[in-house]
Amino acid sequence: MSDAVNPVERPTFVPRPAQERILAYTVGPMGISAVPGSGKTFTLSLLAARLVERLAAEGRVDDREVLIVTFTNSAVANFR
């Protein structure tokens, strides 16, 4: 018997239509408003990662290129 721990499998993220529109964002200001628990923070973190990846691919990574503003400390903790 092996003592190895099996990694926990995470469910695949399948964005809803509104989240798809957010993830398709490319440039300019954007605001997101939705009910608690709707996935705003997760969707924004995925969008930020995609934007940074795109900037890196273009050879212009600059952490000042992406700004996310939130009203809650718990959301801030998710981005760190």
PDB file with SEQRES, HELIX, SHEET and CRYST1 records, atoms N, CA, C and O in Angstrom:
SEQRES   1 A   80  MET SER ASP ALA VAL ASN PRO VAL GLU ARG PRO THR PHE          
SEQRES   2 A   80  VAL PRO ARG PRO ALA GLN GLU ARG ILE LEU ALA TYR THR          
SEQRES   3 A   80  VAL GLY PRO MET GLY ILE SER ALA VAL PRO GLY SER GLY          
SEQRES   4 A   80  LYS THR PHE THR LEU SER LEU LEU ALA ALA ARG LEU VAL          
SEQRES   5 A   80  GLU ARG LEU ALA ALA GLU GLY ARG VAL ASP ASP ARG GLU          
SEQRES   6 A   80  VAL LEU ILE VAL THR PHE THR ASN SER ALA VAL ALA ASN          
SEQRES   7 A   80  PHE ARG                                                      
HELIX    1 AA1 PRO A   17  LEU A   23  1                                   7    
HELIX    2 AA2 LYS A   40  ALA A   57  1                                  18    
HELIX    3 AA3 ASP A   63  GLU A   65  5                                   3    
HELIX    4 AA4 ASN A   73  PHE A   79  1                                   7    
CRYST1    1.000    1.000    1.000  90.00  90.00  90.00 P 1           1          
ATOM      1  N   MET A   1       0.849  -1.176   0.000  1.00  0.00           N  
ATOM      2  CA  MET A   1       0.000   0.000   0.000  1.00  0.00           C  
ATOM      3  C   MET A   1       0.892   1.236   0.000  1.00  0.00           C  
ATOM      4  O   MET A   1       1.913   1.269   0.687  1.00  0.00           O  
ATOM      5  N   SER A   2       0.515   2.234  -0.756  1.00  0.00           N  
ATOM      6  CA  SER A   2       1.290   3.467  -0.854  1.00  0.00           C  
ATOM      7  C   SER A   2       0.782   4.502   0.140  1.00  0.00           C  
ATOM      8  O   SER A   2      -0.416   4.604   0.406  1.00  0.00           O  
ATOM      9  N   ASP A   3       1.729   5.268   0.684  1.00  0.00           N  
ATOM     10  CA  ASP A   3       1.360   6.347   1.600  1.00  0.00           C  
ATOM     11  C   ASP A   3       1.200   7.680   0.866  1.00  0.00           C  
ATOM     12  O   ASP A   3       0.974   8.715   1.494  1.00  0.00           O  
ATOM     13  N   ALA A   4       1.316   7.654  -0.458  1.00  0.00           N  
ATOM     14  CA  ALA A   4       1.229   8.888  -1.243  1.00  0.00           C  
ATOM     15  C   ALA A   4      -0.167   9.493  -1.130  1.00  0.00           C  
ATOM     16  O   ALA A   4      -1.175   8.787  -1.091  1.00  0.00           O  
ATOM     17  N   VAL A   5      -0.190  10.798  -1.080  1.00  0.00           N  
ATOM     18  CA  VAL A   5      -1.455  11.525  -1.010  1.00  0.00           C  
ATOM     19  C   VAL A   5      -1.874  11.887  -2.425  1.00  0.00           C  
ATOM     20  O   VAL A   5      -1.087  12.444  -3.190  1.00  0.00           O  
ATOM     21  N   ASN A   6      -3.100  11.573  -2.765  1.00  0.00           N  
ATOM     22  CA  ASN A   6      -3.614  11.938  -4.081  1.00  0.00           C  
ATOM     23  C   ASN A   6      -3.996  13.409  -4.082  1.00  0.00           C  
ATOM     24  O   ASN A   6      -4.662  13.880  -3.160  1.00  0.00           O  
ATOM     25  N   PRO A   7      -3.576  14.142  -5.118  1.00  0.00           N  
ATOM     26  CA  PRO A   7      -3.956  15.560  -5.171  1.00  0.00           C  
ATOM     27  C   PRO A   7      -5.466  15.701  -5.349  1.00  0.00           C  
ATOM     28  O   PRO A   7      -6.118  14.865  -5.975  1.00  0.00           O  
ATOM     29  N   VAL A   8      -5.989  16.754  -4.795  1.00  0.00           N  
ATOM     30  CA  VAL A   8      -7.421  17.032  -4.925  1.00  0.00           C  
ATOM     31  C   VAL A   8      -7.667  17.596  -6.315  1.00  0.00           C  
ATOM     32  O   VAL A   8      -6.995  18.534  -6.743  1.00  0.00           O  
ATOM     33  N   GLU A   9      -8.617  17.028  -7.003  1.00  0.00           N  
ATOM     34  CA  GLU A   9      -8.956  17.532  -8.328  1.00  0.00           C  
ATOM     35  C   GLU A   9      -9.918  18.699  -8.189  1.00  0.00           C  
ATOM     36  O   GLU A   9     -10.919  18.620  -7.476  1.00  0.00           O  
ATOM     37  N   ARG A  10      -9.598  19.780  -8.880  1.00  0.00           N  
ATOM     38  CA  ARG A  10     -10.474  20.950  -8.870  1.00  0.00           C  
ATOM     39  C   ARG A  10     -11.468  20.838 -10.012  1.00  0.00           C  
ATOM     40  O   ARG A  10     -11.127  20.369 -11.098  1.00  0.00           O  
ATOM     41  N   PRO A  11     -12.680  21.262  -9.769  1.00  0.00           N  
ATOM     42  CA  PRO A  11     -13.650  21.229 -10.868  1.00  0.00           C  
ATOM     43  C   PRO A  11     -13.243  22.220 -11.955  1.00  0.00           C  
ATOM     44  O   PRO A  11     -12.647  23.259 -11.670  1.00  0.00           O  
ATOM     45  N   THR A  12     -13.565  21.894 -13.176  1.00  0.00           N  
ATOM     46  CA  THR A  12     -13.269  22.781 -14.295  1.00  0.00           C  
ATOM     47  C   THR A  12     -14.199  23.991 -14.231  1.00  0.00           C  
ATOM     48  O   THR A  12     -15.400  23.857 -13.998  1.00  0.00           O  
ATOM     49  N   PHE A  13     -13.623  25.172 -14.441  1.00  0.00           N  
ATOM     50  CA  PHE A  13     -14.414  26.399 -14.436  1.00  0.00           C  
ATOM     51  C   PHE A  13     -15.082  26.558 -15.796  1.00  0.00           C  
ATOM     52  O   PHE A  13     -14.405  26.623 -16.822  1.00  0.00           O  
ATOM     53  N   VAL A  14     -16.389  26.619 -15.799  1.00  0.00           N  
ATOM     54  CA  VAL A  14     -17.155  26.860 -17.019  1.00  0.00           C  
ATOM     55  C   VAL A  14     -17.888  28.182 -16.823  1.00  0.00           C  
ATOM     56  O   VAL A  14     -18.889  28.239 -16.110  1.00  0.00           O  
ATOM     57  N   PRO A  15     -17.389  29.251 -17.457  1.00  0.00           N  
ATOM     58  CA  PRO A  15     -18.001  30.566 -17.241  1.00  0.00           C  
ATOM     59  C   PRO A  15     -19.413  30.651 -17.801  1.00  0.00           C  
ATOM     60  O   PRO A  15     -19.734  30.078 -18.842  1.00  0.00           O  
ATOM     61  N   ARG A  16     -20.243  31.387 -17.073  1.00  0.00           N  
ATOM     62  CA  ARG A  16     -21.591  31.696 -17.542  1.00  0.00           C  
ATOM     63  C   ARG A  16     -21.488  32.793 -18.617  1.00  0.00           C  
ATOM     64  O   ARG A  16     -20.432  33.409 -18.755  1.00  0.00           O  
ATOM     65  N   PRO A  17     -22.557  33.045 -19.375  1.00  0.00           N  
ATOM     66  CA  PRO A  17     -22.492  34.044 -20.451  1.00  0.00           C  
ATOM     67  C   PRO A  17     -21.989  35.418 -19.992  1.00  0.00           C  
ATOM     68  O   PRO A  17     -21.178  36.031 -20.685  1.00  0.00           O  
ATOM     69  N   ALA A  18     -22.449  35.907 -18.847  1.00  0.00           N  
ATOM     70  CA  ALA A  18     -21.988  37.214 -18.364  1.00  0.00           C  
ATOM     71  C   ALA A  18     -20.496  37.178 -18.045  1.00  0.00           C  
ATOM     72  O   ALA A  18     -19.783  38.150 -18.296  1.00  0.00           O  
ATOM     73  N   GLN A  19     -20.024  36.062 -17.494  1.00  0.00           N  
ATOM     74  CA  GLN A  19     -18.597  35.930 -17.199  1.00  0.00           C  
ATOM     75  C   GLN A  19     -17.787  35.844 -18.489  1.00  0.00           C  
ATOM     76  O   GLN A  19     -16.670  36.358 -18.551  1.00  0.00           O  
ATOM     77  N   GLU A  20     -18.336  35.200 -19.520  1.00  0.00           N  
ATOM     78  CA  GLU A  20     -17.668  35.130 -20.830  1.00  0.00           C  
ATOM     79  C   GLU A  20     -17.436  36.533 -21.383  1.00  0.00           C  
ATOM     80  O   GLU A  20     -16.377  36.824 -21.938  1.00  0.00           O  
ATOM     81  N   ARG A  21     -18.445  37.404 -21.225  1.00  0.00           N  
ATOM     82  CA  ARG A  21     -18.295  38.780 -21.728  1.00  0.00           C  
ATOM     83  C   ARG A  21     -17.185  39.503 -20.978  1.00  0.00           C  
ATOM     84  O   ARG A  21     -16.425  40.266 -21.575  1.00  0.00           O  
ATOM     85  N   ILE A  22     -17.089  39.268 -19.681  1.00  0.00           N  
ATOM     86  CA  ILE A  22     -16.023  39.884 -18.885  1.00  0.00           C  
ATOM     87  C   ILE A  22     -14.671  39.355 -19.330  1.00  0.00           C  
ATOM     88  O   ILE A  22     -13.726  40.128 -19.493  1.00  0.00           O  
ATOM     89  N   LEU A  23     -14.568  38.053 -19.528  1.00  0.00           N  
ATOM     90  CA  LEU A  23     -13.295  37.441 -19.905  1.00  0.00           C  
ATOM     91  C   LEU A  23     -12.868  37.803 -21.324  1.00  0.00           C  
ATOM     92  O   LEU A  23     -11.698  37.644 -21.672  1.00  0.00           O  
ATOM     93  N   ALA A  24     -13.798  38.289 -22.151  1.00  0.00           N  
ATOM     94  CA  ALA A  24     -13.475  38.715 -23.511  1.00  0.00           C  
ATOM     95  C   ALA A  24     -12.941  40.145 -23.552  1.00  0.00           C  
ATOM     96  O   ALA A  24     -12.497  40.610 -24.602  1.00  0.00           O  
ATOM     97  N   TYR A  25     -12.980  40.840 -22.425  1.00  0.00           N  
ATOM     98  CA  TYR A  25     -12.521  42.226 -22.298  1.00  0.00           C  
ATOM     99  C   TYR A  25     -11.054  42.345 -22.717  1.00  0.00           C  
ATOM    100  O   TYR A  25     -10.250  41.464 -22.413  1.00  0.00           O  
ATOM    101  N   THR A  26     -10.704  43.422 -23.408  1.00  0.00           N  
ATOM    102  CA  THR A  26      -9.309  43.597 -23.819  1.00  0.00           C  
ATOM    103  C   THR A  26      -8.692  44.929 -23.417  1.00  0.00           C  
ATOM    104  O   THR A  26      -7.507  44.969 -23.088  1.00  0.00           O  
ATOM    105  N   VAL A  27      -9.448  46.017 -23.430  1.00  0.00           N  
ATOM    106  CA  VAL A  27      -8.814  47.305 -23.140  1.00  0.00           C  
ATOM    107  C   VAL A  27      -9.844  48.332 -22.666  1.00  0.00           C  
ATOM    108  O   VAL A  27     -11.012  48.279 -23.052  1.00  0.00           O  
ATOM    109  N   GLY A  28      -9.391  49.272 -21.818  1.00  0.00           N  
ATOM    110  CA  GLY A  28     -10.246  50.345 -21.339  1.00  0.00           C  
ATOM    111  C   GLY A  28     -10.882  50.032 -20.003  1.00  0.00           C  
ATOM    112  O   GLY A  28     -10.805  48.903 -19.518  1.00  0.00           O  
ATOM    113  N   PRO A  29     -11.518  51.047 -19.399  1.00  0.00           N  
ATOM    114  CA  PRO A  29     -12.160  50.855 -18.100  1.00  0.00           C  
ATOM    115  C   PRO A  29     -13.354  49.899 -18.195  1.00  0.00           C  
ATOM    116  O   PRO A  29     -14.008  49.795 -19.233  1.00  0.00           O  
ATOM    117  N   MET A  30     -13.614  49.217 -17.100  1.00  0.00           N  
ATOM    118  CA  MET A  30     -14.750  48.312 -17.035  1.00  0.00           C  
ATOM    119  C   MET A  30     -15.216  48.236 -15.592  1.00  0.00           C  
ATOM    120  O   MET A  30     -14.394  48.252 -14.676  1.00  0.00           O  
ATOM    121  N   GLY A  31     -16.507  48.156 -15.378  1.00  0.00           N  
ATOM    122  CA  GLY A  31     -17.059  47.957 -14.041  1.00  0.00           C  
ATOM    123  C   GLY A  31     -17.881  46.682 -14.020  1.00  0.00           C  
ATOM    124  O   GLY A  31     -18.522  46.324 -15.009  1.00  0.00           O  
ATOM    125  N   ILE A  32     -17.856  46.005 -12.886  1.00  0.00           N  
ATOM    126  CA  ILE A  32     -18.641  44.774 -12.726  1.00  0.00           C  
ATOM    127  C   ILE A  32     -19.488  44.915 -11.476  1.00  0.00           C  
ATOM    128  O   ILE A  32     -18.979  45.240 -10.404  1.00  0.00           O  
ATOM    129  N   SER A  33     -20.767  44.673 -11.616  1.00  0.00           N  
ATOM    130  CA  SER A  33     -21.682  44.710 -10.482  1.00  0.00           C  
ATOM    131  C   SER A  33     -22.530  43.446 -10.528  1.00  0.00           C  
ATOM    132  O   SER A  33     -23.143  43.132 -11.548  1.00  0.00           O  
ATOM    133  N   ALA A  34     -22.559  42.729  -9.415  1.00  0.00           N  
ATOM    134  CA  ALA A  34     -23.361  41.501  -9.346  1.00  0.00           C  
ATOM    135  C   ALA A  34     -23.592  41.143  -7.887  1.00  0.00           C  
ATOM    136  O   ALA A  34     -22.969  41.717  -6.993  1.00  0.00           O  
ATOM    137  N   VAL A  35     -24.474  40.207  -7.653  1.00  0.00           N  
ATOM    138  CA  VAL A  35     -24.811  39.789  -6.291  1.00  0.00           C  
ATOM    139  C   VAL A  35     -23.645  39.035  -5.653  1.00  0.00           C  
ATOM    140  O   VAL A  35     -22.796  38.491  -6.359  1.00  0.00           O  
ATOM    141  N   PRO A  36     -23.602  39.002  -4.308  1.00  0.00           N  
ATOM    142  CA  PRO A  36     -22.555  38.239  -3.621  1.00  0.00           C  
ATOM    143  C   PRO A  36     -22.583  36.762  -4.033  1.00  0.00           C  
ATOM    144  O   PRO A  36     -23.646  36.163  -4.196  1.00  0.00           O  
ATOM    145  N   GLY A  37     -21.402  36.207  -4.192  1.00  0.00           N  
ATOM    146  CA  GLY A  37     -21.293  34.792  -4.529  1.00  0.00           C  
ATOM    147  C   GLY A  37     -21.470  34.470  -5.998  1.00  0.00           C  
ATOM    148  O   GLY A  37     -21.564  33.301  -6.371  1.00  0.00           O  
ATOM    149  N   SER A  38     -21.516  35.503  -6.841  1.00  0.00           N  
ATOM    150  CA  SER A  38     -21.746  35.279  -8.268  1.00  0.00           C  
ATOM    151  C   SER A  38     -20.470  34.970  -9.044  1.00  0.00           C  
ATOM    152  O   SER A  38     -20.534  34.616 -10.221  1.00  0.00           O  
ATOM    153  N   GLY A  39     -19.320  35.097  -8.401  1.00  0.00           N  
ATOM    154  CA  GLY A  39     -18.058  34.784  -9.067  1.00  0.00           C  
ATOM    155  C   GLY A  39     -17.302  35.990  -9.585  1.00  0.00           C  
ATOM    156  O   GLY A  39     -16.415  35.847 -10.427  1.00  0.00           O  
ATOM    157  N   LYS A  40     -17.637  37.184  -9.096  1.00  0.00           N  
ATOM    158  CA  LYS A  40     -16.963  38.401  -9.561  1.00  0.00           C  
ATOM    159  C   LYS A  40     -15.460  38.339  -9.314  1.00  0.00           C  
ATOM    160  O   LYS A  40     -14.667  38.571 -10.228  1.00  0.00           O  
ATOM    161  N   THR A  41     -15.069  38.029  -8.086  1.00  0.00           N  
ATOM    162  CA  THR A  41     -13.652  38.028  -7.723  1.00  0.00           C  
ATOM    163  C   THR A  41     -12.891  36.981  -8.514  1.00  0.00           C  
ATOM    164  O   THR A  41     -11.806  37.261  -9.024  1.00  0.00           O  
ATOM    165  N   PHE A  42     -13.438  35.788  -8.625  1.00  0.00           N  
ATOM    166  CA  PHE A  42     -12.764  34.730  -9.378  1.00  0.00           C  
ATOM    167  C   PHE A  42     -12.625  35.119 -10.842  1.00  0.00           C  
ATOM    168  O   PHE A  42     -11.562  34.945 -11.437  1.00  0.00           O  
ATOM    169  N   THR A  43     -13.698  35.644 -11.423  1.00  0.00           N  
ATOM    170  CA  THR A  43     -13.671  36.037 -12.829  1.00  0.00           C  
ATOM    171  C   THR A  43     -12.672  37.163 -13.060  1.00  0.00           C  
ATOM    172  O   THR A  43     -11.935  37.149 -14.046  1.00  0.00           O  
ATOM    173  N   LEU A  44     -12.646  38.143 -12.152  1.00  0.00           N  
ATOM    174  CA  LEU A  44     -11.676  39.235 -12.284  1.00  0.00           C  
ATOM    175  C   LEU A  44     -10.242  38.742 -12.150  1.00  0.00           C  
ATOM    176  O   LEU A  44      -9.357  39.216 -12.863  1.00  0.00           O  
ATOM    177  N   SER A  45     -10.001  37.804 -11.250  1.00  0.00           N  
ATOM    178  CA  SER A  45      -8.637  37.293 -11.092  1.00  0.00           C  
ATOM    179  C   SER A  45      -8.208  36.537 -12.343  1.00  0.00           C  
ATOM    180  O   SER A  45      -7.050  36.629 -12.753  1.00  0.00           O  
ATOM    181  N   LEU A  46      -9.123  35.793 -12.953  1.00  0.00           N  
ATOM    182  CA  LEU A  46      -8.814  35.099 -14.200  1.00  0.00           C  
ATOM    183  C   LEU A  46      -8.569  36.101 -15.323  1.00  0.00           C  
ATOM    184  O   LEU A  46      -7.650  35.924 -16.123  1.00  0.00           O  
ATOM    185  N   LEU A  47      -9.381  37.149 -15.388  1.00  0.00           N  
ATOM    186  CA  LEU A  47      -9.189  38.193 -16.391  1.00  0.00           C  
ATOM    187  C   LEU A  47      -7.836  38.872 -16.208  1.00  0.00           C  
ATOM    188  O   LEU A  47      -7.115  39.083 -17.184  1.00  0.00           O  
ATOM    189  N   ALA A  48      -7.482  39.216 -14.972  1.00  0.00           N  
ATOM    190  CA  ALA A  48      -6.192  39.859 -14.709  1.00  0.00           C  
ATOM    191  C   ALA A  48      -5.044  38.967 -15.162  1.00  0.00           C  
ATOM    192  O   ALA A  48      -4.088  39.448 -15.770  1.00  0.00           O  
ATOM    193  N   ALA A  49      -5.130  37.677 -14.872  1.00  0.00           N  
ATOM    194  CA  ALA A  49      -4.085  36.742 -15.297  1.00  0.00           C  
ATOM    195  C   ALA A  49      -3.979  36.707 -16.817  1.00  0.00           C  
ATOM    196  O   ALA A  49      -2.877  36.699 -17.365  1.00  0.00           O  
ATOM    197  N   ARG A  50      -5.116  36.686 -17.496  1.00  0.00           N  
ATOM    198  CA  ARG A  50      -5.103  36.675 -18.965  1.00  0.00           C  
ATOM    199  C   ARG A  50      -4.510  37.961 -19.530  1.00  0.00           C  
ATOM    200  O   ARG A  50      -3.748  37.922 -20.496  1.00  0.00           O  
ATOM    201  N   LEU A  51      -4.858  39.102 -18.931  1.00  0.00           N  
ATOM    202  CA  LEU A  51      -4.311  40.372 -19.415  1.00  0.00           C  
ATOM    203  C   LEU A  51      -2.799  40.431 -19.225  1.00  0.00           C  
ATOM    204  O   LEU A  51      -2.079  40.879 -20.117  1.00  0.00           O  
ATOM    205  N   VAL A  52      -2.317  39.982 -18.072  1.00  0.00           N  
ATOM    206  CA  VAL A  52      -0.873  39.981 -17.817  1.00  0.00           C  
ATOM    207  C   VAL A  52      -0.170  39.025 -18.778  1.00  0.00           C  
ATOM    208  O   VAL A  52       0.903  39.345 -19.287  1.00  0.00           O  
ATOM    209  N   GLU A  53      -0.758  37.858 -19.032  1.00  0.00           N  
ATOM    210  CA  GLU A  53      -0.177  36.922 -20.001  1.00  0.00           C  
ATOM    211  C   GLU A  53      -0.093  37.557 -21.382  1.00  0.00           C  
ATOM    212  O   GLU A  53       0.908  37.404 -22.083  1.00  0.00           O  
ATOM    213  N   ARG A  54      -1.153  38.272 -21.771  1.00  0.00           N  
ATOM    214  CA  ARG A  54      -1.146  38.926 -23.080  1.00  0.00           C  
ATOM    215  C   ARG A  54      -0.067  39.997 -23.149  1.00  0.00           C  
ATOM    216  O   ARG A  54       0.652  40.097 -24.143  1.00  0.00           O  
ATOM    217  N   LEU A  55       0.047  40.801 -22.086  1.00  0.00           N  
ATOM    218  CA  LEU A  55       1.089  41.828 -22.052  1.00  0.00           C  
ATOM    219  C   LEU A  55       2.472  41.196 -22.115  1.00  0.00           C  
ATOM    220  O   LEU A  55       3.359  41.715 -22.793  1.00  0.00           O  
ATOM    221  N   ALA A  56       2.665  40.087 -21.419  1.00  0.00           N  
ATOM    222  CA  ALA A  56       3.958  39.398 -21.440  1.00  0.00           C  
ATOM    223  C   ALA A  56       4.272  38.896 -22.845  1.00  0.00           C  
ATOM    224  O   ALA A  56       5.408  39.004 -23.308  1.00  0.00           O  
ATOM    225  N   ALA A  57       3.269  38.349 -23.522  1.00  0.00           N  
ATOM    226  CA  ALA A  57       3.465  37.853 -24.883  1.00  0.00           C  
ATOM    227  C   ALA A  57       3.832  38.988 -25.832  1.00  0.00           C  
ATOM    228  O   ALA A  57       4.540  38.779 -26.817  1.00  0.00           O  
ATOM    229  N   GLU A  58       3.345  40.189 -25.530  1.00  0.00           N  
ATOM    230  CA  GLU A  58       3.661  41.361 -26.349  1.00  0.00           C  
ATOM    231  C   GLU A  58       4.967  42.015 -25.921  1.00  0.00           C  
ATOM    232  O   GLU A  58       5.396  43.004 -26.516  1.00  0.00           O  
ATOM    233  N   GLY A  59       5.600  41.460 -24.885  1.00  0.00           N  
ATOM    234  CA  GLY A  59       6.872  41.998 -24.409  1.00  0.00           C  
ATOM    235  C   GLY A  59       6.743  43.294 -23.640  1.00  0.00           C  
ATOM    236  O   GLY A  59       7.705  44.059 -23.568  1.00  0.00           O  
ATOM    237  N   ARG A  60       5.599  43.560 -23.068  1.00  0.00           N  
ATOM    238  CA  ARG A  60       5.419  44.813 -22.330  1.00  0.00           C  
ATOM    239  C   ARG A  60       4.735  44.592 -20.982  1.00  0.00           C  
ATOM    240  O   ARG A  60       3.751  45.254 -20.652  1.00  0.00           O  
ATOM    241  N   VAL A  61       5.270  43.657 -20.221  1.00  0.00           N  
ATOM    242  CA  VAL A  61       4.717  43.401 -18.893  1.00  0.00           C  
ATOM    243  C   VAL A  61       5.023  44.583 -17.984  1.00  0.00           C  
ATOM    244  O   VAL A  61       6.178  44.977 -17.826  1.00  0.00           O  
ATOM    245  N   ASP A  62       3.999  45.130 -17.404  1.00  0.00           N  
ATOM    246  CA  ASP A  62       4.138  46.232 -16.462  1.00  0.00           C  
ATOM    247  C   ASP A  62       2.978  46.108 -15.491  1.00  0.00           C  
ATOM    248  O   ASP A  62       1.818  46.206 -15.890  1.00  0.00           O  
ATOM    249  N   ASP A  63       3.285  45.892 -14.214  1.00  0.00           N  
ATOM    250  CA  ASP A  63       2.210  45.673 -13.249  1.00  0.00           C  
ATOM    251  C   ASP A  63       1.297  46.883 -13.089  1.00  0.00           C  
ATOM    252  O   ASP A  63       0.249  46.784 -12.451  1.00  0.00           O  
ATOM    253  N   ARG A  64       1.677  48.013 -13.653  1.00  0.00           N  
ATOM    254  CA  ARG A  64       0.804  49.192 -13.604  1.00  0.00           C  
ATOM    255  C   ARG A  64      -0.219  49.190 -14.737  1.00  0.00           C  
ATOM    256  O   ARG A  64      -1.064  50.083 -14.805  1.00  0.00           O  
ATOM    257  N   GLU A  65      -0.155  48.205 -15.619  1.00  0.00           N  
ATOM    258  CA  GLU A  65      -1.078  48.119 -16.751  1.00  0.00           C  
ATOM    259  C   GLU A  65      -2.443  47.559 -16.352  1.00  0.00           C  
ATOM    260  O   GLU A  65      -3.426  47.756 -17.066  1.00  0.00           O  
ATOM    261  N   VAL A  66      -2.510  46.861 -15.213  1.00  0.00           N  
ATOM    262  CA  VAL A  66      -3.758  46.241 -14.772  1.00  0.00           C  
ATOM    263  C   VAL A  66      -4.082  46.760 -13.377  1.00  0.00           C  
ATOM    264  O   VAL A  66      -3.281  46.601 -12.455  1.00  0.00           O  
ATOM    265  N   LEU A  67      -5.241  47.373 -13.214  1.00  0.00           N  
ATOM    266  CA  LEU A  67      -5.675  47.896 -11.921  1.00  0.00           C  
ATOM    267  C   LEU A  67      -7.040  47.314 -11.593  1.00  0.00           C  
ATOM    268  O   LEU A  67      -7.976  47.402 -12.388  1.00  0.00           O  
ATOM    269  N   ILE A  68      -7.139  46.721 -10.419  1.00  0.00           N  
ATOM    270  CA  ILE A  68      -8.412  46.177  -9.950  1.00  0.00           C  
ATOM    271  C   ILE A  68      -8.756  46.870  -8.644  1.00  0.00           C  
ATOM    272  O   ILE A  68      -7.947  46.901  -7.717  1.00  0.00           O  
ATOM    273  N   VAL A  69      -9.958  47.426  -8.575  1.00  0.00           N  
ATOM    274  CA  VAL A  69     -10.419  48.120  -7.378  1.00  0.00           C  
ATOM    275  C   VAL A  69     -11.614  47.351  -6.832  1.00  0.00           C  
ATOM    276  O   VAL A  69     -12.517  46.973  -7.579  1.00  0.00           O  
ATOM    277  N   THR A  70     -11.610  47.123  -5.517  1.00  0.00           N  
ATOM    278  CA  THR A  70     -12.711  46.406  -4.880  1.00  0.00           C  
ATOM    279  C   THR A  70     -13.086  47.109  -3.583  1.00  0.00           C  
ATOM    280  O   THR A  70     -12.311  47.906  -3.054  1.00  0.00           O  
ATOM    281  N   PHE A  71     -14.253  46.817  -3.084  1.00  0.00           N  
ATOM    282  CA  PHE A  71     -14.734  47.463  -1.868  1.00  0.00           C  
ATOM    283  C   PHE A  71     -14.562  46.615  -0.618  1.00  0.00           C  
ATOM    284  O   PHE A  71     -14.841  47.087   0.484  1.00  0.00           O  
ATOM    285  N   THR A  72     -14.111  45.379  -0.763  1.00  0.00           N  
ATOM    286  CA  THR A  72     -14.016  44.505   0.410  1.00  0.00           C  
ATOM    287  C   THR A  72     -12.602  43.991   0.628  1.00  0.00           C  
ATOM    288  O   THR A  72     -11.869  43.733  -0.326  1.00  0.00           O  
ATOM    289  N   ASN A  73     -12.228  43.844   1.893  1.00  0.00           N  
ATOM    290  CA  ASN A  73     -10.913  43.298   2.225  1.00  0.00           C  
ATOM    291  C   ASN A  73     -10.792  41.841   1.807  1.00  0.00           C  
ATOM    292  O   ASN A  73      -9.710  41.398   1.422  1.00  0.00           O  
ATOM    293  N   SER A  74     -11.885  41.089   1.876  1.00  0.00           N  
ATOM    294  CA  SER A  74     -11.816  39.676   1.495  1.00  0.00           C  
ATOM    295  C   SER A  74     -11.506  39.524   0.006  1.00  0.00           C  
ATOM    296  O   SER A  74     -10.782  38.607  -0.380  1.00  0.00           O  
ATOM    297  N   ALA A  75     -12.038  40.402  -0.824  1.00  0.00           N  
ATOM    298  CA  ALA A  75     -11.727  40.347  -2.252  1.00  0.00           C  
ATOM    299  C   ALA A  75     -10.268  40.708  -2.490  1.00  0.00           C  
ATOM    300  O   ALA A  75      -9.605  40.093  -3.326  1.00  0.00           O  
ATOM    301  N   VAL A  76      -9.765  41.693  -1.768  1.00  0.00           N  
ATOM    302  CA  VAL A  76      -8.354  42.077  -1.898  1.00  0.00           C  
ATOM    303  C   VAL A  76      -7.461  40.890  -1.566  1.00  0.00           C  
ATOM    304  O   VAL A  76      -6.478  40.637  -2.263  1.00  0.00           O  
ATOM    305  N   ALA A  77      -7.797  40.162  -0.509  1.00  0.00           N  
ATOM    306  CA  ALA A  77      -6.996  39.004  -0.101  1.00  0.00           C  
ATOM    307  C   ALA A  77      -6.939  37.951  -1.204  1.00  0.00           C  
ATOM    308  O   ALA A  77      -5.932  37.256  -1.336  1.00  0.00           O  
ATOM    309  N   ASN A  78      -7.990  37.823  -1.988  1.00  0.00           N  
ATOM    310  CA  ASN A  78      -8.005  36.843  -3.082  1.00  0.00           C  
ATOM    311  C   ASN A  78      -7.054  37.208  -4.213  1.00  0.00           C  
ATOM    312  O   ASN A  78      -6.600  36.328  -4.945  1.00  0.00           O  
ATOM    313  N   PHE A  79      -6.749  38.480  -4.365  1.00  0.00           N  
ATOM    314  CA  PHE A  79      -5.859  38.908  -5.441  1.00  0.00           C  
ATOM    315  C   PHE A  79      -4.390  38.853  -5.052  1.00  0.00           C  
ATOM    316  O   PHE A  79      -3.517  38.933  -5.916  1.00  0.00           O  
ATOM    317  N   ARG A  80      -4.113  38.720  -3.785  1.00  0.00           N  
ATOM    318  CA  ARG A  80      -2.711  38.706  -3.342  1.00  0.00           C  
ATOM    319  C   ARG A  80      -2.069  37.415  -3.569  1.00  0.00           C  
ATOM    320  O   ARG A  80      -0.892  37.247  -3.250  1.00  0.00           O  
TER     321      ARG A  80                                                      
END                                                                             
